[in-house]
Amino acid sequence: MKHTLEKIKLWVVDYTYMVRGTIGAVIYRKPPHHYLGYTIDEKVSVILIPGIFSKWSFMKSLGDSISREGHPVYIVPELGFNLHSIPQSAKTLHLFILSIFIEKKKTKIISEHALKAKTFIDSQTIEKIIIVAHSKGGLIGKYLLAHHNHDKKILGLISIATPFSGSAMAKLVPIESARELQKDSALLKDLGKHPEINKLITSIIPKYDNHVWSENGSYLEGAKNINVEVSGHHKILFDKEVQNIIVERIEQITKEARL
């Protein structure tokens, strides 16, 4: 009984953070100016990819921590609430990345998505990128690494509470895109065929995840798996210690790429 009550309390606390992040989607329509206005030379660019039902602003607290270190921080508004299929979202993200790697004077209209992305990003040429993603966003990032990173411009993926082995909870969500999160989905089987890219992934794993119902949780074979003492699928994004770990991993991935 005590164990059950503790789990209920964790769910309640985590859902207060979910509400907090959802309210942020209403308040913060555009990214802060400092995401691209305050940058330090040699700092790698970062793209934020939220989870299902979430906009970029759900990750604003984490994005702010990354931006304070001088990293250019990009969002992808075309993902909306992240309800598209993972391959479709990965394609949108790929086109977005292409748009920020090309100088303005050389830019052609790659797609409607890329053109819209161009309206809020500057014209600098970006050399390398690290993806920081939450939940389903981590699967989008892995799909991108597996199928759209031939030029090696994406140095790595840092995922938070991502169901790499799927989640039984996905069966309870009555929308098409949630089916990709089921453990036996064709999408997860496809990603499983690319173990060579796991070395580019850092998986941040909460102590207890009330949304990732899987025996393996967010553990990914061959990746850099980091267990943290934070419980809650959504709360983990707001934890300052976790944010510090992510910033440290960004710096480490950048350093290793330069060796």
N, C-alpha and C positions, 0 to 999 in steps of 0.2 A: 504493500500500500504506500509506504514511504517513498519507494522508488518511483511509483506511478505519479505521485504528487510532485516530485522533483521534476519529472519529465514535463508535466503540465505547466509548471512554473517556467521552465525553459522555453516552452512554446509561446507562452504569453509574453515573456520578455522579448523573445525574438520577433514576435509580430508587432510589438511596439516600434521596433526598429524598421520593420517593413513599412509600417504606416508613415514613419518619419521620412523614409526614402521616397515613398509615393507622394507625400505632400511636397517634397523637394521638386518633383517633376512638374508641379503646378507653379511653384515659385521661381524656379530657375529654368527659364526657356532657352537662354543662351549661355554659353560657357563664360566664365569670368575673363576679363581682359588679360589678366596675368597668365592665363594658360599659354598664350602665344606672345604676350607682351613682355613677360619677364623670363628671359632665357639666358643661359650661360653657355659660352662657346665650349664645344667638346662634349656637352651633355646630350645623350641620345634622346631622340623623340619617342614619345609614348602615346599609344592609342588605347582608349578605354572602351571596352565592350561589355555591356551589362548582360544580365540574365533575362530569362523569359518574363514577359509582362513588365519589364523595366526599361526606362529610358536612361540616357547617359547620366542624368542628374542623380540617379540612385547611388552612383559612385563618386559624387562630388567631394565628399569628405576625403576619400582616398586620393582623388585627383588633385585636390588642394595640397595635400602633403607632398605629392610628387612634384607639383609645380613649384613649391617653395624651395626645392633643391635646384631649380634652374632648368628643369627638363621642359621642352616644348610638349604640351599636352593637347592631343587632338581628340575630338569626339566625332561620331558618325551619325548625324541626325537621321539619315535615310533608313537606319535600322528601326526607327520608331520605338515601339514597345517590344521589339525583338520577337515577333510572332511568325516571321517567315521561316521557311525551312532552313536548315543549317547550310546546305550547299548554296542556296540562293543568297543567304546572308553573307556567306564567305565570298561570293562573287561580288556583291555590293562593296564589301570591305576591300577586296582586291582592287576594284576600280578606284575606290577612294585613295588607296595607297599609291596607285599609279599617278593619280592627279597631284599628290603632294610631292612626288619625286621629280616632276617635270617642271622646268622653269616656265614662267608665264609666257615668255616670248616664243616658246617652242610648243606651247600647248595646243592640242587639237581637241575637238569634242569627242571624248572617248565614249561617253554615254550620258544620258540625262542625269544619272546619279552623280557621276564625276563632275559634271558641269555645275550642279547645285552645290556640291562640296566646295568648288572653287570660289563660291561667293563669300565664304567666311574664313578661308585660309590664306596665308600670305604667299608670296611668289618665290620664297627661298627654295633652294634645292635641298631636300633631305637625303642624307646619306644612309642612315640605318634607323630601324624602328624596333621597339619592343612592345608587344601587346600585353596589356594587363586586363584580365577578364574575370567576370564573376559567373559562376554556375554554367548555364547553357553557353554563355559567351566563351568559356574555355573550350567547348567543343567546336565552336565556330573558328576559334584561333587554331586549334589542332588541324581542322580541315584545311584551313588556309595554308598552314605549314606543309601539309601533305600534298596539296594539289596546286597551290598558287605561289610557291616561293622558289621558283627556279633560279631567280637572280640573287637569292640569298640575302636580300635586303632586310628581311625580318630576322633579327638576331635570336629572338626567343619569345617564349610565352610564359607569363606568370598567371596561373589560374587560381581562383579562390573558390573552394567548395564546388568543384566541378564533378558531375557524375560520369566519370570516364568509363565506368562499367554499367552505366544506366541507373535508373531508380524505379523501384516498384511503385512509387507514388505517381509516376507518369500515367499509369493506367487509370488513375482517378480524375485526370484532367481531360475533359471532353473536347479537345481541339486537335486538329491534324498535326500541328508542329510538335505537340507533346509526345507523339508516338515515337519520334526519333530518340527520345530519352529513355525508352524502354530497353531493357538489357539485351533483348534479342532483335533489336531493330537493324535494318539493312545499313543504316548510317553508322552505327557503332561497330558493326562487323567490318565495314569498309575502313574505318579508322584503325581497327585492330590489325589491319594488313600493312600498317606503316609504323612498325615499332622503332625504326631507325630514327624517327624524328622525336621520339620521347626524350632523348638526351637534351633537346632544346627547351624542354618544358619544366617549369617549377610548379609543383602542386601544393598549395597551402590547404591544410586539412584541419577543420575544426574538431575540437574534442568530442562534440556531439552535434550531428547535423540532422535537424528535424525534417529536411526535405530530400536529402540523398539517402534513400532507403536501399542500401546495397551492402553486401557482406564486405566488399572491398572499400566502401566509402569513396573517397576521392583519390585513393592510392592509385598510382600509375607506374607499372613496371618500367624501369629504365629511366624514369624521370628523377628530378631532385624533389623528393617528398619531404615536406616540412610540417610536422604536427604542432599545433598551437593549443594553448590552454584556454581557448574561447569556445563557448557553445552557442550555436545558433547560426542558421544558414544566412541570415541577413545581418545579424549583429556583428559578425566577423569583419564586415566591410568598414565598420565605424571604430573598431578597436585600434588605439594608437600604437600599441606594441606590434600588432600585425602590420600596420601601415609602415612602421619603421623597418620591419623585416622585408617588406616588399621593396622599399627604397634601397635597402642594402643589396637585395638581389639584383635590382636594376644596375647598380654600380658594378657588381661582381660580373654580371653577364657582359657588360660593356668592356670591362677590363680583360676578361678572357678572350673576347673577340679581337682585341688589339694585340694579343700575344703572338 
